[in-house]
Amino acid sequence: MFDKLPPDMAEALRLTRAGRLADATALIRRQLPGAKPVATDADFTDIDLAPLSVELSDLKAPEPPPTAAPTPAATLREALRGFRGRATPASPLPAGASFEAHVFTSQDGTRGYKLYIPANRPDGPVPLVVMLHGCTQSPDDFATGTRMNLLAEEHGCLVAYPEQPSSANHSKCWNWFSPEHQGRGAGEPSLIAGITRGIIAEHPIDPGRVYVAGLSAGGAAAAIMGATHPDLFAAVGVHSGLACGSARDLPSALAAMRQGGARSAAPGKDPIPMIVFHGDQDTTVHPRNGEAVVAQAVTRGASAPATERGQVPGGHSYTRLRHADPSGRVVCEQWTIHGAGHAWAGGAPAGSYTDPRGPDASREMLRFFLEHRRGCGRVQML
């Protein structure tokens, strides 16, 4: 990846290897439009997706001896310690439910995942929701924070949580900004799709009611899954994430997070339905990225969206836009949460990156998902 770097990036790499992280970051940021002229180590506390630590880990520097000084990548990860997913105690399961760890392996690699099977399972095929965690999180942490397993009991659906290991990314981020993980048939999209298909094969899943959602880097990965696998998923949920194709490398990833991604591709003839949540005070992933996700879901010729404004008692106010295609089918819901930052809306305080002040993103996502099913080559409203 770093064989042929531009001079400025090569210098940033040299500074990083020398342990001068602030100088390296300042140099990178000077290459971004509208970037601040200087940067200090304090700037690292604003990074959730942590693409810098991802790329630094790819340098594959020799392992230091036990008594050696910390490597630059380790120093950067320490600067991000305040954003690490916290350990969460295991919640008691309802009698008859299970939340078990599994492993999937294919020619593209190996990924672990956890699968929640509710006690309240109706007879016949049931829906499946695939949940992609954010940076530094784990399946257990994400399940606790989103409360999606509790909703699975209400609606009788299965929930899968693929896990991004630190061996693939030091901060456990899905590599949404790397070209090798943005297409079909290879990389992380292939692994996530393989996990999904394996669950469908092994459990009584309705193949027309399979959905994917994610937060932050996981939200960006969910958008990629919707773009690359419309034959597998009936709808997509993106919370505080980025549109498919927003970045192609480290500099463009930083630019996308700071000010919005590159101009996204136009929606296809029959784009996959999307529900999008973004806080308008998100300083980690700019709110323009949520608008870019919506743009990929709304077909040309769509009428003006229906607008609804609301207020969570004791919590955030929000604006919801419902976009319909020319036939009147709702293809996208866009939730802008006023005053909210980079966190899962309505999540449990016991999980990381959650904002209990609402609205309840998990409940609204599942409601939106269950309104859509895939069949006869397209997604239909129920």
Number of C-alpha atoms within 10 A of each C-alpha: 9 11 6 8 11 10 9 14 18 15 16 21 22 13 18 20 17 12 17 15 22 20 18 23 21 19 19 20 20 15 15 16 10 11 15 11 10 13 19 12 14 10 13 20 14 14 19 24 27 26 26 19 20 22 19 20 19 14 13 8 12 7 8 10 8 7 6 8 10 14 18 20 23 15 15 21 20 14 16 20 13 12 21 17 18 15 13 16 11 9 9 7 14 12 9 10 16 14 16 11 14 12 12 16 12 11 9 14 13 16 20 16 19 21 21 24 22 25 17 16 18 11 8 8 17 20 22 30 25 24 26 30 30 33 28 24 26 25 22 19 23 28 25 23 25 30 19 23 24 18 17 23 18 13 18 21 26 26 26 25 26 25 24 28 18 14 9 17 21 22 27 23 28 29 25 32 25 17 13 14 20 26 19 16 15 15 18 26 26 22 22 23 20 18 25 23 15 12 17 18 11 8 13 15 19 16 21 22 24 28 29 31 29 25 28 29 29 29 32 31 33 34 32 23 26 26 24 19 18 19 16 19 27 27 31 30 31 30 30 29 33 36 32 27 21 24 25 16 15 17 17 17 23 24 22 22 25 23 19 23 25 18 12 16 13 13 17 13 9 15 21 26 30 28 26 26 29 31 25 21 16 20 17 22 31 25 25 20 25 27 18 21 27 24 18 22 27 26 21 13 9 16 14 11 16 11 11 11 11 12 14 13 10 8 16 20 18 22 14 18 18 17 25 21 20 12 8 10 16 21 26 29 25 22 24 22 23 17 13 22 22 24 23 31 27 22 26 19 13 16 23 25 28 21 23 18 18 22 24 17 22 24 17 15 25 21 12 21 27 17 15 23 22 23 13 7 9 14 23 17 14 9
